[in-house]
Amino acid sequence: MPIERGRSLLALGQVQRRRKAKPEARQALQDALDCFTEHGHRPYAQLAEAELDRGRRAGAGSLLTASEQRVADLVADGFTNREVAARLSMSVRTVESHVGSVFRKLGVRSRTELAGRFKQ
């Protein structure tokens, strides 16, 4: 039952990430992703990829973390904080925090200015 194994690894990785056991979480999530990919279960593979992205920081060439980038993209498309939170399965407070970080990092002061910067 490879998919059940993958789902178990996904859940284990989520718990480990929340407990700050980053190397163990990354390994469990990567194993889950490999399992889902090998057996062609794309929806679960996408969940595993999203969990792996949550644990990563932005690279040297990028200003925003993966989560901040997802939030910024939706805000630039005109979604409210509540709508962004619903789409990304996070709290409104987390979205507000990410929006504040995005504004600081990109040097913008409004959602309109953010949208203009992303449309260039």
N, C-alpha and C positions, 0 to 999 in steps of 0.2 A: 504494500500500500504506500507507494512513493509520495503521493500527494498529501496523505496524512502525516508522513514524516516531514515533508516540507512545511506544512502548516504548523507542526510542533516546533520546528526550528525557527520559523518566523516569530511565533509567540515567545520562545525562549530569547531570541535576539532582542525583541521589544522590551522584555523585562530586564535583561542585562543592560541595555542602553539606558533605561530609566534609573538603574542602580549604579550608573557610572562605570560599569565594567566594560569599557569601550573595546578593548581588543577581543574579548570573548563575544561581545555583541556583534561586532563586525564579522567575525568568523561564522557565527550561527546564521546571520542574515545572508552572508555570501553563499553558505551551503544551501540555505533555503532557495535563494535565487537560482543557483545552479540546478537544483532539483526541479523547480518549476519550469525553467527554460528547457531542460532536457526532455521533459514530458509534455511540452507544448501548452502549458497552462499560463497564458499571457496575463490574465487579470491578477493572479497571485504573484506572478513575476513582477508586475508593476507595483504591487504593494511592497514587496521585498526591496525593490529599487528605491522606492520613496523612503523606506526606513533607513536604508543605507545612506541616502542623501541627507537625512536629518542629522546624522552623526558627523557629517563632513563640514569642514570650514571652507571658506572661500579660498581659492588658489591665489597665488601671488599676483596674477594679472587681473583678478576680479575684486571689485569692491564689496559686493554683496554675497551673503551666504545663500545657499540654495533656497532656504525657506523665505528669506527676504526677497529674493528674486521672484519667486512664485507670487508672493503678496504684491510686490511692486507691479508685476504684469497685470494682475487682476484690477488693482487700483487704477492703473493707467487706462484700462479698458472701461472704467466708469463704475465699477462695482463698489457698493458701500462696504464698510468694515464688517457689518453683520453678514452680508452676502459672501464676502471673501471667507469669513470664518466658516460658514456653512459649506462652501465649496471645498475648502482645504481641511475640514474636520479639525479645527482648532478653536480656541476660545476667542471671543471678541477682544479681550484684553491682550492676548498674544498678538493678534493682528495689529492692534493699536501700537504695541511695542515695536513690532517690525516696521510699521509705517514710520514711526518716529526715527528709527535707526536708518531707514532708507533716506528719509529727508536729510538727516545729518550727513550721511556718507556721500550723497549725491549733491548736496548743497542746494536743495530746492526748498521752497517754503509753502507750496500748495499742491493740491492734487492736480490742478490744471497744469502747473509748471512740470510736474512729474510726467503727466500724459504727453506734454509737448516734447519732453526730453526723450521719451521712449518712442515717439513717432518719427523722430529724425532719422 
